[in-house]
Amino acid sequence: MDTKFLFFIGLFSIAQMAVGQSRTGEASPWAWACRTGRGCVKVEKDSPVEEGDNMNNPTLAGCKLTCNDESVLWPKPRDAIYLSKTLVSFLPVDIRINRINAPSSEVKSLTNEAIAIFRGVLRKSIPEAFRRRNQTAKDGQRPQIHIEVSITSGDVRLGMETQESYNLHVKTIFATAATPASPRSITSVSITATTFFGARHAIETLSQIMAWDKTLESMIMLTDANISDSPAFVHRGLIIDTSRNFVSVPVIKKIIDAMSYDKLNVFHWHLTDSQSFPFVSTREPRLALYGAYSSDQVYHPEDIKELVHYATVRGVKIVPEFDAPGHVGSGWEWGERAGMGQLALCLNIEPWHDYCAEPPCGILNPINDNIYSVLSNIYQDMNDLFQSDIFHMGGDGVKFKCWNETTEIIDWLRARGRNDYSKEDFLYLWSHFQNRSLEEVDKAYGNKQPIVLWTSPLTDDGNAEKFLDKERYIIQIWAKGTDQSIAQLYRQGFKLIMTNYDAWYFDCGYGQWVGKGPNNWCSPYSGWQKVYENSPRKLITNFNETFNSHQILGGEAAIWTEQVDGAAIEGKLWPRSSALAERLWTDPDTNWRTAEHRMNHHRERLVQRGIQADGLQPEWCHQNEGYCFL
C-alpha cells in the first residue's frame, strides 16, 4: 500500500479517536465533514455520512484548511492557485531555513527578521500549556519543513512602484521506508519574489496554510501548494488619527501587525490636528511642548524611527500627514510671544462651529512669512524620520469666515486687487498658501515627490485643474462614493486614492460627541460586508468611465479618533480592515457571501494572533459553515 496513503490513514485514525477529548478522558462524539455547498459542518462521528460529505480531515482545523478551494487564505490570491486537500503534521522546531538568496546583506537581514516574525506567529497559535513542554528537534523521524527564499531586487523601501508579487511552491515527499535516522516526510517550501516585500507576503501566505490542531497536538499544513500572487492596487492602507486621542506606540505596533496579516501596505499617520500636537519636532520643539496633551503623550524621533523599521519588516510603509492650513489649533499659541506674529488665526474662537469643523478652532496664517519657516522645519523633520516616497499635506477643513474677519488678510487681498472677499478670493489665498508650502516641502525632501491632498473646496467644481498640477498631486477622496467630484477629478486626469466615507470611515455609526443625538454626522455604521463590496474600480465604472488602474492607486479606510483611543481601536478596525484588504489586494468580482467562511475564520485567526478583532457571528457559525445566511 502507498506510504503516503498509510500516513493519512494514520492521521485520520488519530483524529477519529481523539477529537475533542474531554478532561475525563471521554472522546467527543463530534467530527467535521466537508459538505458540498456548505463547507465544514459539525457532525456526529457515528452518524450516516451524507452524499458528497468528505471526512478525510475530520478535525475542525483540518477541515478548514482543506474544504474550500482557497483554503482559509486572506486575502484570496488573485493569480494562479493550487492547494492540495491533504495534510502533513509537524512541530515548529521541524522548520529549517535552507537558504536565503538575496542581493544584499540588508535584504537578507530583513528577510531573516520576517522569518523570525513568522516563527513567532506560529508560536502564538500553539496553546501556552503545550508551548511550555520541552519540544526539541531530536526525533529524526518527524516530518521536516525546509524553506528556501530567493529575492532578486535590492529594494528596502516600499514605494508605489515596488513589486509585491510572489510565487510560493510547496511540495511534500514521503519516505518510502521509515528509519530512525530519516524523517517520515520532507516538505520543501520555495519562495521567489522580485523584492523583499513580495517575499514577506509569501511568508504570510505560508503561515495561513498552517494551523494548530488541538486534537493531534501538532501543527498541520497542506502537503502541496502552488500560488502566484500580486495585488490589484498599489496603495492599500489605513488612516490612523493619533491627535484627537493619543494612541501609544505599543498599540500602533499591534495595528501594524494586523495590517501585515492582511497584506495592507500603507499606514497613513494623521499625526496632528486641532486638539493636540503630539509630534516632537527636533527643529520646532515648542509645537509639542504647547500642543501635546502631556509630556507622556508624544512621539519622539526615536519612537518614529523604531516604528518605521517595525513597519518595513512587516511590509508596511508609514506615510505622514501634516494637515494644513485647517485642522490646527493646539500647539500654535506661542508665535506672538516668540516675536513671530500670529502663526495661526482664530485660535479657540467661539462659536467654534461657525469657524471650523471641530473645537478648538484654528487656521494657519497664510500671509505671515514666518509660518513657512516653521513649516519648512516640520517638513525637514518628517523627511529625516519617515523617508516615505509620498507626503500627505492634508488640505481640508477650511472655513473662510476666519480669514474674512481678519484685517491683515483683507488688506493683503485688497493690495492684490481682490476686493470682493468672495469664495474665489479666498481660494486664491488658499492656493497661495499651498504653493508656498509646496516649495518648502520640495526644499526639505530635495525632490519633487508626489503630494496627497484631501478633497476640499480647492479640488471641487473644477478648482483642482485651476490650482493644482495633476503631475504632482494625488487627490484622496472622502466624499460619498456617488459624488460627482470623483468623476470630475478622474476625467481631469488626477490620480486618486479612495476613502469615501459612506463605506470606509470606521468611526461612523456611533453617537454624537459634540451634542445630543443617536448618530454622528457620517452614520450609519458600515459592516464588513459593505466595506468588502466598496470597489474603487466599480466606483469609477458606475460613472460610465473606463477604469484606468494607473489613475486609481487604491484606497484607505479611516479611523478618526474623536470617540476612540488605544483602549478600543483594534475592535473598530478589525475585522473590517480585513474586508478592505481583500477588496484592495484581490478586487474580486464576487460578493461578500462567497468570502464569509474565510472571513469568519480569518477573524478567529486574528484573535489567536493577539488582535482584539470584533466578533462577527456566534462561534456555532464558524463551526457550521453555510447555515448563518438570511
N, C-alpha and C positions, 0 to 999 in steps of 0.2 A: 504493500500500500504506500502511496506517496507520503513522504515525510512531512511535507507542508500540510497535507490533509490531516495527518495524525496530530500535528501540532494544534490545529484549530479544533479538532475533536476534543483534545485535552483542555484547551481554553474554554470551550463551550461547557464541558463537563464540570469543570471547577465552578464556572458561573452558575450552572444549574443547581449545584449542591449548596452554594454558599450565598446566593443572592440575599442581601439584606438580613443576614443572620443577627438575631437579637442577642441581648446580654445573657439570656437564659440558655443560649445555645441552640434554640429552635430556628430552623431555617424559615425565611419568609416564603409565603406562598406565591409571591409575585415575581413576574419577569416582564420583559418588554418585547413586544413584537413590532417589527416594521410593517405597517399596514398600508397597502396600496390606497392612494388617495387621501391618506390621513397623516402618516408619519409614525412616530413612536407612540405606542399605546400600551398602557399597563394592563396585563392580562394575568390570570391565574395560570401557574405553570402546568397544572394538570387539566386545564380546560381544553376542549377541542380547538384545534387551530383553524382559523377561518381561511377560506380560499384566498390566496395571494399574500398571506402573512409570511414574513421571513423571520425566523427565530435563530438565525446564525449567530447573532451577537445579543444575547438576551439581557445583559445589564443595561441600565439607563445610559451610562457613559458610552458603552459600545454601540448601542442602537443609535444614539445621537450622531456619532462620528460616521456611521455607515448608511443611514437610512435615506438621506437625500443626496441628490446629485452634487450639490455644492457643500455637502457635509455641514459643518457649522461655521464655515468661514464668514468673516465680516471685516471689511466689506467684500462682497462677492467679486471674485476675479472677473475681469471683463474680456479677456482674450481666451486662449486655448486652456482647457482644464480637463484633466482626467484624474479621478480619485478612485482608489480601489474600495472594495466592500469587505476587505479582510484586514485583520489587526495583528499586531505583534505587541507583546508586553515587554517592559524594561523598567529600569530604575534610572534616575538622573545621573548616578555615578557611572552608568554604562555609556554615557555620551563622551565621545572623543573628538577633538578638533584635529583633523589630519593635516590640513594645510590652509593657509590664508595667502592667496596670491594678490598682492596689492602693489601699485606703482610707487608708493612712498611709505615711509615709516609713520607719517601722520594718519594716512588712510588705514594702515594696519592697526594702529593704536585705537582709532575709533571703532574699527570692526571688533577688536578684542573687547572693548567696553560694551558694545552691543551684544556680544555673545554672553558676557557676564550678566547683563540685564536679562537676557533670555533664560539663563540658568536660574536667576532669582525669581522670574515669573513662574517657572516650573515648581520651584520650592513652595511658592505661595499656594499652589493648587493642592499640595500634599497636606493632609491633616497634621496638626502640630504633634500629636501623640506619635504618629509614625515617623515624623522628622526626627524626633528625639532618639529613636532607635539607632544603633550603630550600623549604618548601612555602608558597606565597603564594596569595593570592586574586586574582591578576591575570588569570587565564584567565576571561574573561567568559562563555565558553560552558559552563563546568562547571555541573552541577546546583547549585541553591541550596536551603537549608533555612531557612525563615522561621518563627520561633516567636513566638507571642503568648500571654500568660498573663493571666488575669482572676481576681481574688480579691475577694470581697465583704466578708469579716469582718476586723476589726482584731485578732483574737486572735493573740497572740505567745507565749502559754504553752499548752503541751499539757496538757489535763486530761481527766478521764473523760467530760466532756460535749462535748468538742471534735469537730466534724465532720471526718472524714478522707476523705470521699468525693471523687471527682473524675470529670471527663469528659475524655477525650483523643480528639481528632479529627485525623486525618492524611489529607491529600488531595494527590495529585501531578498536576500539569498539565504535559503535554509540549508543547514548542513545535511549531507547525505547520511552521515553516521555520527552520532554524538560520542565525544570522548571527553574525559575530564579536563583536557587542556584546550579544548576548542569550543567556541561559542555555538549555541544552537542556531543562531542566525546573525547575520550582519546586515544592517540597514544602512545603505550608502545614501547620503544626502549631498547633492551637488547644487550650489547656489552660484549663479552667474549674473552679473549686473555691470552696467557701464560705470555707475557711481556707487559710493558707499551708501547713499540714501536708498537706492534701489535694493541693495543687498540687505539693508536693515529691514525694509518692508518684507523681503523674503523670509527673514528670520522670524518676523512677527507671524507671517502666514504659517511657517513651520510649527510655531508654538500652538497654533489653533487646530492642527491635525493631530495634536496630542491631548491627552486628558488623563486625570487621575480616576482610576476605577477602584472604588472603595471595596467592592466585592473581592477583587483579585489582590487588593493591596499592592498595586503596582501602577505605573504609568502604562498607557496603551497608545498606540498610534497607528495610522494607516500604513499598510505594508508598502504601498506603491502610490506615487502621485507624479503628475506632470502638469505644471502650471506656468503659463506665460502671461504676464500681467503688467498693466500700465494704467495710469489714471486718465479719466476723461477730461479733468480740468487741472490746471497747474496750480490754482490758488484755492486751498481748502482749509478754511480757518474758523477760529472763534475770536470774538472781541470780548476781552475781559476788562471791565472797568474797575480800577482799584482806587478811585478817588472819592466817589460818593461814600463808600465804606471801604475800609482798608482790608486787604487780603494778604495774609502772611506769606512769606517765601515758601515754607513747607506746603501750604495749601496750593500755591501756584505750581509747585513741583508735582503734586498729585494730579492737577489738571493736565499738565504736560504728559505725565504717564498715561492718562486715559486717552489723550489725543494720539499718542503713539500706538495704542492698541487699535485705534480706528483708522490709522494712516492719514489723519489730519496733519497738515504741514505748516500752518501759519497761526502763531499766537499773536494776535493783534492786541497790543497792550495800550489801552486808553489810560495813560499814566496820570494825567492831571485834569482837573475840572474846577468849577466854581467853588465847590465845597472844600477841597483840600489840594495841596501841592506836595505829595509825598516823595517826589523825585529829588534826591540830593544832587544838585548840580555843583561840580567842583569849582566852576568859574563864577557861578551865581548862587552861593550858598544861602543868601537871605530869603530866597523863594521858599525853600523848605523850612527854614527857621521860622518864618512868619506863617507859612501856609499849611504845615503838617498838623494833623490832629494832636500829635505828641511826638516827642523825640524818639519814641519806640516804634511809631507807625510811619516809617520812612524806608526808602530803598536806597541803600548806599551803593557806590560804584562797585564794590566787591560783591554785593548781592547780585547785581545785574550781570556782571561777568560770569559768576557761577551759574546763573540761570541760562545765560546764552549757551554755555558749553553743555549744560544739562539738557537743554532742548535740542542742540545739534546732534548729539549722540542718539537721540530718540527720533530723529528725522523731522524736527520742527525748527522753523526759524522764528525769531521774535521780531516783529515789526513795531517800532514805537510810534505812538501818535501824540503829537503835541497840538492840541486843539486851539485854534486862534482864528479870528480875533475875539469871537464869543467864547462862552464857557470858561471864563476866567473870573477870578474874584479873590479868594483866599490866597495869600502869598504875595500880592501885588501892592500892598499898602505902604511900602517903605520908600517909594520913588521921591516924593517931595522932601522927606526927611534927609534923603541922600543927595539932595540938590539936583535931581534928575527930572523934576517936574512930575506931572501925573502920568504914570505909565499905563494905568487903567482908569477908565472913567465910570461914573455911576456905581461905585462900589457900595454895596449894601443899600442901595436906594429902594424906597418903598413908594407905592405898592409894587412889589417886585414883578408881578405878572404883566405890568404894562411895559416893562423894560427888558425882560429876559424870560427865558423858558423855565428857569428854576431859581429858587433862592439859594445862595445870595447872589445878587446881581453883580455884573462887571463886564466890561468890554475893553479891549486894548485901545490905546490912544494912537491912531494911525498917523497923526501928524507930529508926534513927538519923536524926533530923531533918536533919542536915547533908547526908545523901545527896540530899535533894530540892533543896537549893540548888545542889548540883553538877549534878544532872540538869537543872535549870532553865537553867543556863548553857550546857550542851551543846545543849539544845533551841533556845535562842536563836541560838546559832552556826549550827546546821543550818538554821534558818529563814532567817537572813540570806543563807546561801550557796546553798541548793538551790531555794528558792521553789517547792517541789512542792505539788501540790494534795492529796496524801495523805502520811501519815507512818507508817513501819513501826516498831513498838515491840518487835518480836521476840517474847519471851514463851514460849520453850520451854526445854528442857534443865535443868529444875529438879528436883533430887532433895531430898527433905525431911530426909535424915539430918543434914545440916549444921545446919539450923535446930533440929532435935530435940536436938542435942548442944550448943547454945549457951545458956548460963544466962540471959542477958538476954532471949532470945526466949521461953524457957519462962516467965520471970517476967511478961513482957508478956501472954502468953496467959492465965496464971493470973489476972492482975488483971482480965481481962475475962470471967472465969467459964468459961474453957475449960481444963479440967484433964485431958482425955483424951489430948491430944497425938496426935490421930488425923489421918488424911488430911483429914477435914473441917475440923479446926482449922487445919491448915497452908494449906488452900485459902482459909480466911477471912483468914489473914495475907497470903497472896499477893494476894487481891483488895484488901486494904488498900493494899498497895504499888501495885497497878495504878491504883487510884482516885486516890491521891496523885500519882502520876507523871502521870496524865492531866490533873490540874489544872495542873501545871507546863507541859505541852505546850500547853494552851489559853492560858495566860498568854503563852507565848513566841510563839505563832502569831497570837494576837489573834482567833481564831475557833475554832469547833468543827468542824474539818475531819475527814474520815474517818481512822480509825486501823486499821492492819492488825496482826493478831496471828497467830502460828502456832498450829496445833492443838497442844494440850497437855492435861494434867490439868485445867486451868482451863476448857477447852472440851469435854471429854469427859463422857459419862454424864449429860447434861442440865445440866452446870455452866455452860455458856455462857449459857443462858437465865436462870440464877440470878444470875450475877455480872456479865454484860456486856450493854450496851444494843445491841440489833441495829440501832438507828438510827445508832449511832456506829461500830460495829466491823465490819470486814470480816475474815473468817477465811480464812487461807491454809492449804490442805490439804497436808500432806506424808505422810500415811498412804497405805497402798495404795489403789488405785482401787476396791477391793471393800469397803473398811472401812465398817462401818455408821455410823460417826460422820459420814460425808459426808451420808447420808440424813437423819440426825437433825438436823444443823445446817441443812440445806436446808428441812426441814419446820418448823423453828423460825423460818424467815424471814430467816436471816443471808445476807448477800451473801458469795460465795465466790470465791476465786482458787485454781485447781487447780495443784498441783505434786506429784502423787502420785509417790512415789519409785520405784515399780516400773516407771515409764516415763520420767520426766522428771528423774531425778537422774543427771547426766552424769559423776559421779565413781564411779559403781558399776561393778563388774566388774573391779576391779584387786586386787592382792594386799593383805594386811594391812599396816598401818603401825604398829600397836601390839603386834605379836606375829607368830608364825609361822602361816602358812596360805595357801592358794591363792586365797582370796576375801575381799574385805572385806564388811562387815556387810550391804550392800544389793545384793550381786551377785544376778543376773548383769548383764552389760553390756547396755544397750538399744541395738540398732542403729537406724538411721534409720527402718526400716520400722515398728518398734514405737512409736517416737516419733510417727510420722505417724498411726498409727491410734488413738492415745490421745485420743479426742474428749471434751472436757468435757460436751458435750451427751449423748453416749451414757453417760458415767459416771452421769449423773442418770437417764436413762430406763431404765438397767439395774436401778435400784431401783424400777421401776414408778411413777416420778414423772413428772409433766408438766413438760417443760423450760420454764423461765422465764429469758429472756435478761437480764432486769433483775437477777436474783439471781446468775447465773453470769457474772462480769465477764470471765473469760478464764483465762489461765494463765501460768506461768513455768517454764522449765527452770532447774535449779540446777547450779552447779559449785562444790562445796566443795573448798577447795584444800589439804587435808592432803597430797595427793600430786601437786600440780601447781603451777607458778608461771608467770611470764610467758614462760618459755622454751618451754613446751609447751601452753599453754592454748588456743591457736587450734584446733589439731587435735582437741582433746577437745570443743570447742564446735561446730565446723563439719566437715561439712555437716549434722550432726544438728539444729542450731538452725534450719536452713532447713526441715527437715521440720516442726518445731514451728511455724515461721512460717506455712506454708501451712495447717496444721491450724487455727491461730487466726485467720488472715485469711479463708480460704475455707470452712473446715469442710466439705470435700466429703463426699458420700455414697459416693464411690468409694474403693477401697482403694489401697494403695501401688503396686500393679503399674501402674495407669494413669498414675502420676506418675513412673515410673522413668526414662523417656527424658529428661524435663525435669530431673529431679534430677541425673542424671549430667552433663548439660550445664551446669546451674547450678553444680555443683561446679567444673567446668573454668573457668567464668566467675569464680568467687570467687578461684581461684588466679591467673588472669590479672590480677585487680584487686589482687593482693598479699596475699590472705588465705591463710594456711597451712592450708587445709582438708584433712582426711584423705582418702585415696583410698578409693573405693568398689569399683571394678572395674578390670580391665585396660583400657587405652585402646582395645583392639580392640572392647570392648563399646560404647564411646562412638561408634566409627566404624561399627559394625554393630548397629543397634538391633534389639531383639526376639529376639536369639539367646542371651542370657545368662540364661535362665529355667530353673528346675527344674520 
